[in-house]
Amino acid sequence: MPTHTTSALWIYNASLLEQAAAMVVRLQNEATADFNYAQAIGPHLRHIIEHYTALLQALDSEAWLVDYDARERDLTLQSLPQASVAKLQELRARMLFLASTRGPYAAMNTPLSTCLQVGTAGELRVTVLTSLGRELTFLASHTVHHFAVLAQYSKAAGIDLGHHFGKAPATLAYERQSA
Protein backbone atom coordinates (compact mmCIF):
# COMPACT_ATOMS: atom_id res chain seq x y z
CA MET A 1 0.00 0.00 0.00
CA PRO A 2 1.21 3.52 -0.65
CA THR A 3 2.51 5.39 2.38
CA HIS A 4 0.37 8.44 1.65
CA THR A 5 -2.68 6.54 2.91
CA THR A 6 -1.11 6.22 6.36
CA SER A 7 -0.43 9.94 6.36
CA ALA A 8 -4.06 10.50 5.42
CA LEU A 9 -5.18 8.29 8.32
CA TRP A 10 -3.00 10.20 10.80
CA ILE A 11 -4.50 13.46 9.47
CA TYR A 12 -8.06 12.09 9.55
CA ASN A 13 -7.64 10.98 13.17
CA ALA A 14 -6.14 14.38 14.02
CA SER A 15 -9.17 16.06 12.46
CA LEU A 16 -11.50 13.92 14.58
CA LEU A 17 -9.65 15.03 17.70
CA GLU A 18 -9.96 18.64 16.53
CA GLN A 19 -13.72 18.15 16.13
CA ALA A 20 -13.90 16.73 19.65
CA ALA A 21 -12.05 19.73 21.10
CA ALA A 22 -14.29 22.16 19.19
CA MET A 23 -17.35 20.34 20.52
CA VAL A 24 -16.15 20.72 24.12
CA VAL A 25 -15.48 24.44 23.62
CA ARG A 26 -18.94 24.94 22.11
CA LEU A 27 -20.57 23.07 24.97
CA GLN A 28 -18.71 25.17 27.53
CA ASN A 29 -19.79 28.39 25.81
CA GLU A 30 -23.29 27.59 24.54
CA ALA A 31 -24.84 24.65 26.42
CA THR A 32 -27.98 24.94 28.47
CA ALA A 33 -27.56 25.71 32.17
CA ASP A 34 -28.40 22.14 33.23
CA PHE A 35 -25.65 20.59 31.06
CA ASN A 36 -23.25 18.42 33.07
CA TYR A 37 -20.02 17.66 31.21
CA ALA A 38 -18.85 15.02 33.68
CA GLN A 39 -22.05 13.02 33.33
CA ALA A 40 -22.64 13.10 29.60
CA ILE A 41 -19.67 14.05 27.43
CA GLY A 42 -16.70 13.56 29.74
CA PRO A 43 -16.75 9.76 30.07
CA HIS A 44 -16.94 9.29 26.30
CA LEU A 45 -14.10 11.74 25.62
CA ARG A 46 -11.92 10.19 28.30
CA HIS A 47 -12.49 6.80 26.69
CA ILE A 48 -11.61 8.15 23.23
CA ILE A 49 -8.52 9.97 24.50
CA GLU A 50 -7.24 6.92 26.33
CA HIS A 51 -7.59 4.76 23.22
CA TYR A 52 -5.48 7.19 21.19
CA THR A 53 -2.99 7.37 24.05
CA ALA A 54 -2.71 3.57 24.08
CA LEU A 55 -1.68 3.49 20.42
CA LEU A 56 0.84 6.29 20.81
CA GLN A 57 2.31 4.68 23.95
CA ALA A 58 2.73 1.42 22.03
CA LEU A 59 4.62 3.25 19.29
CA ASP A 60 6.89 4.74 21.94
CA SER A 61 7.64 1.31 23.43
CA GLU A 62 10.00 -1.38 22.22
CA ALA A 63 7.28 -4.03 22.09
CA TRP A 64 4.84 -2.14 19.84
CA LEU A 65 2.03 -3.80 21.77
CA VAL A 66 -1.22 -1.82 21.90
CA ASP A 67 -3.18 -2.52 25.07
CA TYR A 68 -6.46 -0.63 24.92
CA ASP A 69 -7.58 -2.24 28.16
CA ALA A 70 -4.66 -0.90 30.23
CA ARG A 71 -5.99 2.65 30.22
CA GLU A 72 -5.39 5.07 33.06
CA ARG A 73 -9.08 5.92 33.31
CA ASP A 74 -8.10 9.45 34.29
CA LEU A 75 -11.18 10.99 35.91
CA THR A 76 -9.71 14.47 35.41
CA LEU A 77 -10.25 14.03 31.67
CA GLN A 78 -13.87 13.18 32.20
CA SER A 79 -14.66 15.87 34.73
CA LEU A 80 -12.67 18.91 33.57
CA PRO A 81 -13.41 20.08 30.02
CA GLN A 82 -10.19 22.12 29.93
CA ALA A 83 -8.14 19.00 30.66
CA SER A 84 -9.90 17.14 27.85
CA VAL A 85 -9.28 19.94 25.36
CA ALA A 86 -5.60 20.18 26.34
CA LYS A 87 -5.10 16.43 25.92
CA LEU A 88 -7.02 16.37 22.63
CA GLN A 89 -4.79 19.16 21.30
CA GLU A 90 -1.65 17.35 22.47
CA LEU A 91 -2.71 14.11 20.76
CA ARG A 92 -3.71 15.99 17.61
CA ALA A 93 -0.30 17.67 17.39
CA ARG A 94 1.46 14.34 17.79
CA MET A 95 -0.63 12.80 15.04
CA LEU A 96 0.04 15.65 12.66
CA PHE A 97 3.75 15.25 13.37
CA LEU A 98 3.58 11.50 12.69
CA ALA A 99 1.70 12.19 9.45
CA SER A 100 4.76 14.03 8.19
CA THR A 101 7.36 11.43 9.19
CA ARG A 102 8.93 8.58 7.27
CA GLY A 103 9.81 5.10 8.40
CA PRO A 104 7.50 2.79 10.35
CA TYR A 105 4.94 5.52 11.11
CA ALA A 106 4.37 5.98 7.38
CA ALA A 107 3.67 2.37 6.42
CA MET A 108 0.15 0.96 6.60
CA ASN A 109 1.49 -2.55 7.14
CA THR A 110 3.86 -1.70 10.00
CA PRO A 111 3.35 -4.70 12.30
CA LEU A 112 1.91 -4.23 15.77
CA SER A 113 0.24 -6.50 18.26
CA THR A 114 -2.78 -5.72 20.36
CA CYS A 115 -3.97 -7.49 23.47
CA LEU A 116 -7.55 -7.49 24.61
CA GLN A 117 -9.67 -8.91 27.34
CA VAL A 118 -12.58 -10.78 25.79
CA GLY A 119 -15.31 -13.16 26.86
CA THR A 120 -18.66 -12.44 28.43
CA ALA A 121 -17.00 -11.57 31.75
CA GLY A 122 -13.58 -10.44 30.48
CA GLU A 123 -12.12 -13.78 31.50
CA LEU A 124 -9.95 -14.26 28.42
CA ARG A 125 -6.92 -12.26 27.36
CA VAL A 126 -5.76 -12.59 23.78
CA THR A 127 -2.94 -11.06 21.79
CA VAL A 128 -3.35 -10.72 18.04
CA LEU A 129 -1.20 -9.41 15.22
CA THR A 130 -2.37 -6.19 13.62
CA SER A 131 -0.91 -3.27 11.70
CA LEU A 132 -0.58 0.46 12.09
CA GLY A 133 -3.09 1.05 9.31
CA ARG A 134 -5.62 -1.25 10.94
CA GLU A 135 -5.25 0.43 14.32
CA LEU A 136 -5.57 3.93 12.85
CA THR A 137 -8.70 2.78 11.04
CA PHE A 138 -10.05 1.23 14.24
CA LEU A 139 -9.44 4.43 16.22
CA ALA A 140 -11.25 6.55 13.64
CA SER A 141 -14.23 4.18 13.54
CA HIS A 142 -14.31 3.92 17.33
CA THR A 143 -14.22 7.71 17.66
CA VAL A 144 -17.00 8.29 15.12
CA HIS A 145 -19.10 5.68 16.92
CA HIS A 146 -18.76 7.67 20.15
CA PHE A 147 -19.41 10.91 18.27
CA ALA A 148 -22.85 9.54 17.34
CA VAL A 149 -23.69 9.32 21.04
CA LEU A 150 -22.03 12.67 21.81
CA ALA A 151 -24.11 14.34 19.10
CA GLN A 152 -27.26 13.31 20.96
CA TYR A 153 -25.95 14.56 24.31
CA SER A 154 -24.95 17.83 22.64
CA LYS A 155 -28.36 18.21 21.03
CA ALA A 156 -29.99 17.70 24.44
CA ALA A 157 -27.74 20.51 25.74
CA GLY A 158 -28.96 22.82 22.97
CA ILE A 159 -25.98 22.39 20.60
CA ASP A 160 -26.43 21.10 17.06
CA LEU A 161 -23.09 19.76 15.85
CA GLY A 162 -24.27 19.47 12.27
CA HIS A 163 -25.41 16.72 9.94
CA HIS A 164 -21.96 15.16 9.49
CA PHE A 165 -20.89 14.86 13.13
CA GLY A 166 -21.07 11.27 14.32
CA LYS A 167 -21.78 9.75 10.93
CA ALA A 168 -19.54 7.11 9.47
CA PRO A 169 -17.67 8.13 6.31
CA ALA A 170 -19.41 5.32 4.40
CA THR A 171 -22.80 6.68 5.46
CA LEU A 172 -21.86 10.19 4.33
CA ALA A 173 -20.63 8.85 0.98
CA TYR A 174 -23.86 6.87 0.55
CA GLU A 175 -25.97 9.95 1.34
CA ARG A 176 -24.00 11.99 -1.24
CA GLN A 177 -24.49 9.33 -3.91
CA SER A 178 -28.20 9.01 -3.11
CA ALA A 179 -28.87 12.75 -3.27
DRENVORO-238150 format. One record per residue (C-alpha): residue number from 1; residue in three letters; x, y, z. Coordinates in Angstrom, 1 decimal. Each point is the difference from the previous one (the first is absolute). Example, Ala and Ser with C-alpha at 12.3 -4.5 7.8 and 13.67 -1.06 7.14 Angstrom:
<zalos>
ZALO,resi,resn,u,v,w
ZALO,1,ALA,12.3,-4.5,7.8;
ZALO,2,SER,1.4,3.4,-0.7;
</zalos>
This chain:
<zalos>
ZALO,resi,resn,u,v,w
ZALO,1,MET,0.0,0.0,0.0;
ZALO,2,PRO,1.2,3.5,-0.7;
ZALO,3,THR,1.3,1.9,3.1;
ZALO,4,HIS,-2.1,3.0,-0.8;
ZALO,5,THR,-3.1,-1.9,1.3;
ZALO,6,THR,1.6,-0.3,3.5;
ZALO,7,SER,0.7,3.7,0.0;
ZALO,8,ALA,-3.7,0.6,-1.0;
ZALO,9,LEU,-1.1,-2.2,2.9;
ZALO,10,TRP,2.2,1.9,2.5;
ZALO,11,ILE,-1.5,3.3,-1.3;
ZALO,12,TYR,-3.6,-1.4,0.0;
ZALO,13,ASN,0.5,-1.1,3.7;
ZALO,14,ALA,1.5,3.4,0.8;
ZALO,15,SER,-3.1,1.7,-1.5;
ZALO,16,LEU,-2.3,-2.2,2.1;
ZALO,17,LEU,1.8,1.1,3.1;
ZALO,18,GLU,-0.3,3.6,-1.2;
ZALO,19,GLN,-3.7,-0.5,-0.4;
ZALO,20,ALA,-0.2,-1.4,3.6;
ZALO,21,ALA,1.8,3.0,1.4;
ZALO,22,ALA,-2.2,2.5,-1.9;
ZALO,23,MET,-3.1,-1.9,1.3;
ZALO,24,VAL,1.2,0.4,3.6;
ZALO,25,VAL,0.7,3.7,-0.5;
ZALO,26,ARG,-3.4,0.5,-1.5;
ZALO,27,LEU,-1.7,-1.8,2.9;
ZALO,28,GLN,1.9,2.1,2.5;
ZALO,29,ASN,-1.1,3.2,-1.7;
ZALO,30,GLU,-3.5,-0.8,-1.3;
ZALO,31,ALA,-1.5,-2.9,1.9;
ZALO,32,THR,-3.2,0.2,2.1;
ZALO,33,ALA,0.4,0.8,3.7;
ZALO,34,ASP,-0.8,-3.6,1.0;
ZALO,35,PHE,2.8,-1.5,-2.1;
ZALO,36,ASN,2.3,-2.2,2.0;
ZALO,37,TYR,3.3,-0.7,-1.9;
ZALO,38,ALA,1.2,-2.7,2.5;
ZALO,39,GLN,-3.3,-2.0,-0.4;
ZALO,40,ALA,-0.5,0.1,-3.7;
ZALO,41,ILE,2.9,0.9,-2.2;
ZALO,42,GLY,3.0,-0.4,2.3;
ZALO,43,PRO,-0.1,-3.8,0.4;
ZALO,44,HIS,-0.1,-0.5,-3.8;
ZALO,45,LEU,2.8,2.4,-0.7;
ZALO,46,ARG,2.2,-1.5,2.7;
ZALO,47,HIS,-0.6,-3.4,-1.6;
ZALO,48,ILE,0.9,1.3,-3.5;
ZALO,49,ILE,3.1,1.9,1.3;
ZALO,50,GLU,1.3,-3.1,1.8;
ZALO,51,HIS,-0.4,-2.1,-3.1;
ZALO,52,TYR,2.1,2.4,-2.0;
ZALO,53,THR,2.5,0.2,2.9;
ZALO,54,ALA,0.3,-3.8,0.0;
ZALO,55,LEU,1.0,-0.1,-3.7;
ZALO,56,LEU,2.5,2.8,0.4;
ZALO,57,GLN,1.5,-1.6,3.1;
ZALO,58,ALA,0.4,-3.3,-1.9;
ZALO,59,LEU,1.9,1.9,-2.7;
ZALO,60,ASP,2.3,1.4,2.6;
ZALO,61,SER,0.7,-3.4,1.5;
ZALO,62,GLU,2.4,-2.7,-1.2;
ZALO,63,ALA,-2.7,-2.6,-0.1;
ZALO,64,TRP,-2.5,1.9,-2.3;
ZALO,65,LEU,-2.8,-1.7,2.0;
ZALO,66,VAL,-3.2,2.0,0.1;
ZALO,67,ASP,-2.0,-0.7,3.2;
ZALO,68,TYR,-3.3,1.9,-0.2;
ZALO,69,ASP,-1.1,-1.6,3.3;
ZALO,70,ALA,2.9,1.3,2.0;
ZALO,71,ARG,-1.3,3.5,0.0;
ZALO,72,GLU,0.6,2.5,2.9;
ZALO,73,ARG,-3.7,0.8,0.2;
ZALO,74,ASP,1.0,3.5,1.0;
ZALO,75,LEU,-3.1,1.6,1.6;
ZALO,76,THR,1.5,3.5,-0.5;
ZALO,77,LEU,-0.6,-0.5,-3.7;
ZALO,78,GLN,-3.6,-0.8,0.5;
ZALO,79,SER,-0.8,2.7,2.5;
ZALO,80,LEU,2.0,3.0,-1.1;
ZALO,81,PRO,-0.7,1.2,-3.6;
ZALO,82,GLN,3.2,2.0,-0.1;
ZALO,83,ALA,2.1,-3.1,0.8;
ZALO,84,SER,-1.8,-1.9,-2.9;
ZALO,85,VAL,0.6,2.8,-2.4;
ZALO,86,ALA,3.7,0.3,0.9;
ZALO,87,LYS,0.5,-3.8,-0.4;
ZALO,88,LEU,-1.9,0.0,-3.3;
ZALO,89,GLN,2.2,2.8,-1.3;
ZALO,90,GLU,3.2,-1.9,1.2;
ZALO,91,LEU,-1.1,-3.2,-1.7;
ZALO,92,ARG,-1.0,1.9,-3.2;
ZALO,93,ALA,3.4,1.7,-0.2;
ZALO,94,ARG,1.8,-3.4,0.4;
ZALO,95,MET,-2.1,-1.5,-2.8;
ZALO,96,LEU,0.6,2.8,-2.3;
ZALO,97,PHE,3.7,-0.3,0.7;
ZALO,98,LEU,-0.1,-3.8,-0.7;
ZALO,99,ALA,-1.9,0.7,-3.2;
ZALO,100,SER,3.1,1.8,-1.3;
ZALO,101,THR,2.6,-2.6,1.0;
ZALO,102,ARG,1.5,-2.8,-1.9;
ZALO,103,GLY,0.9,-3.5,1.1;
ZALO,104,PRO,-2.3,-2.3,1.9;
ZALO,105,TYR,-2.6,2.7,0.8;
ZALO,106,ALA,-0.5,0.5,-3.7;
ZALO,107,ALA,-0.7,-3.6,-1.0;
ZALO,108,MET,-3.5,-1.4,0.2;
ZALO,109,ASN,1.3,-3.5,0.5;
ZALO,110,THR,2.4,0.8,2.9;
ZALO,111,PRO,-0.6,-3.0,2.3;
ZALO,112,LEU,-1.4,0.5,3.5;
ZALO,113,SER,-1.7,-2.3,2.5;
ZALO,114,THR,-3.0,0.8,2.1;
ZALO,115,CYS,-1.2,-1.8,3.1;
ZALO,116,LEU,-3.5,0.0,1.1;
ZALO,117,GLN,-2.2,-1.4,2.7;
ZALO,118,VAL,-2.9,-1.9,-1.5;
ZALO,119,GLY,-2.7,-2.4,1.1;
ZALO,120,THR,-3.4,0.8,1.5;
ZALO,121,ALA,1.7,0.8,3.4;
ZALO,122,GLY,3.4,1.2,-1.3;
ZALO,123,GLU,1.5,-3.4,1.0;
ZALO,124,LEU,2.2,-0.5,-3.1;
ZALO,125,ARG,3.0,2.0,-1.0;
ZALO,126,VAL,1.1,-0.3,-3.6;
ZALO,127,THR,2.9,1.5,-2.0;
ZALO,128,VAL,-0.4,0.4,-3.8;
ZALO,129,LEU,2.1,1.3,-2.8;
ZALO,130,THR,-1.2,3.2,-1.6;
ZALO,131,SER,1.5,2.9,-1.9;
ZALO,132,LEU,0.3,3.8,0.4;
ZALO,133,GLY,-2.5,0.6,-2.8;
ZALO,134,ARG,-2.5,-2.4,1.6;
ZALO,135,GLU,0.3,1.7,3.4;
ZALO,136,LEU,-0.3,3.5,-1.4;
ZALO,137,THR,-3.1,-1.1,-1.9;
ZALO,138,PHE,-1.4,-1.6,3.2;
ZALO,139,LEU,0.7,3.2,2.0;
ZALO,140,ALA,-1.9,2.1,-2.6;
ZALO,141,SER,-2.9,-2.3,-0.1;
ZALO,142,HIS,-0.1,-0.3,3.8;
ZALO,143,THR,0.1,3.8,0.4;
ZALO,144,VAL,-2.8,0.6,-2.6;
ZALO,145,HIS,-2.1,-2.6,1.8;
ZALO,146,HIS,0.3,2.0,3.3;
ZALO,147,PHE,-0.6,3.2,-1.9;
ZALO,148,ALA,-3.5,-1.4,-1.0;
ZALO,149,VAL,-0.8,-0.2,3.7;
ZALO,150,LEU,1.7,3.4,0.8;
ZALO,151,ALA,-2.1,1.6,-2.7;
ZALO,152,GLN,-3.2,-1.0,1.9;
ZALO,153,TYR,1.4,1.3,3.3;
ZALO,154,SER,0.9,3.2,-1.7;
ZALO,155,LYS,-3.4,0.4,-1.6;
ZALO,156,ALA,-1.6,-0.5,3.4;
ZALO,157,ALA,2.3,2.8,1.3;
ZALO,158,GLY,-1.3,2.3,-2.7;
ZALO,159,ILE,3.0,-0.4,-2.4;
ZALO,160,ASP,-0.4,-1.3,-3.5;
ZALO,161,LEU,3.3,-1.3,-1.2;
ZALO,162,GLY,-1.2,-0.3,-3.6;
ZALO,163,HIS,-1.1,-2.8,-2.4;
ZALO,164,HIS,3.4,-1.5,-0.4;
ZALO,165,PHE,1.1,-0.3,3.6;
ZALO,166,GLY,-0.2,-3.6,1.2;
ZALO,167,LYS,-0.7,-1.5,-3.4;
ZALO,168,ALA,2.3,-2.7,-1.4;
ZALO,169,PRO,1.8,1.0,-3.2;
ZALO,170,ALA,-1.7,-2.8,-1.9;
ZALO,171,THR,-3.4,1.4,1.1;
ZALO,172,LEU,0.9,3.5,-1.2;
ZALO,173,ALA,1.3,-1.4,-3.3;
ZALO,174,TYR,-3.3,-1.9,-0.4;
ZALO,175,GLU,-2.1,3.0,0.7;
ZALO,176,ARG,2.0,2.1,-2.5;
ZALO,177,GLN,-0.5,-2.7,-2.7;
ZALO,178,SER,-3.7,-0.3,0.8;
ZALO,179,ALA,-0.7,3.7,-0.2;
</zalos>
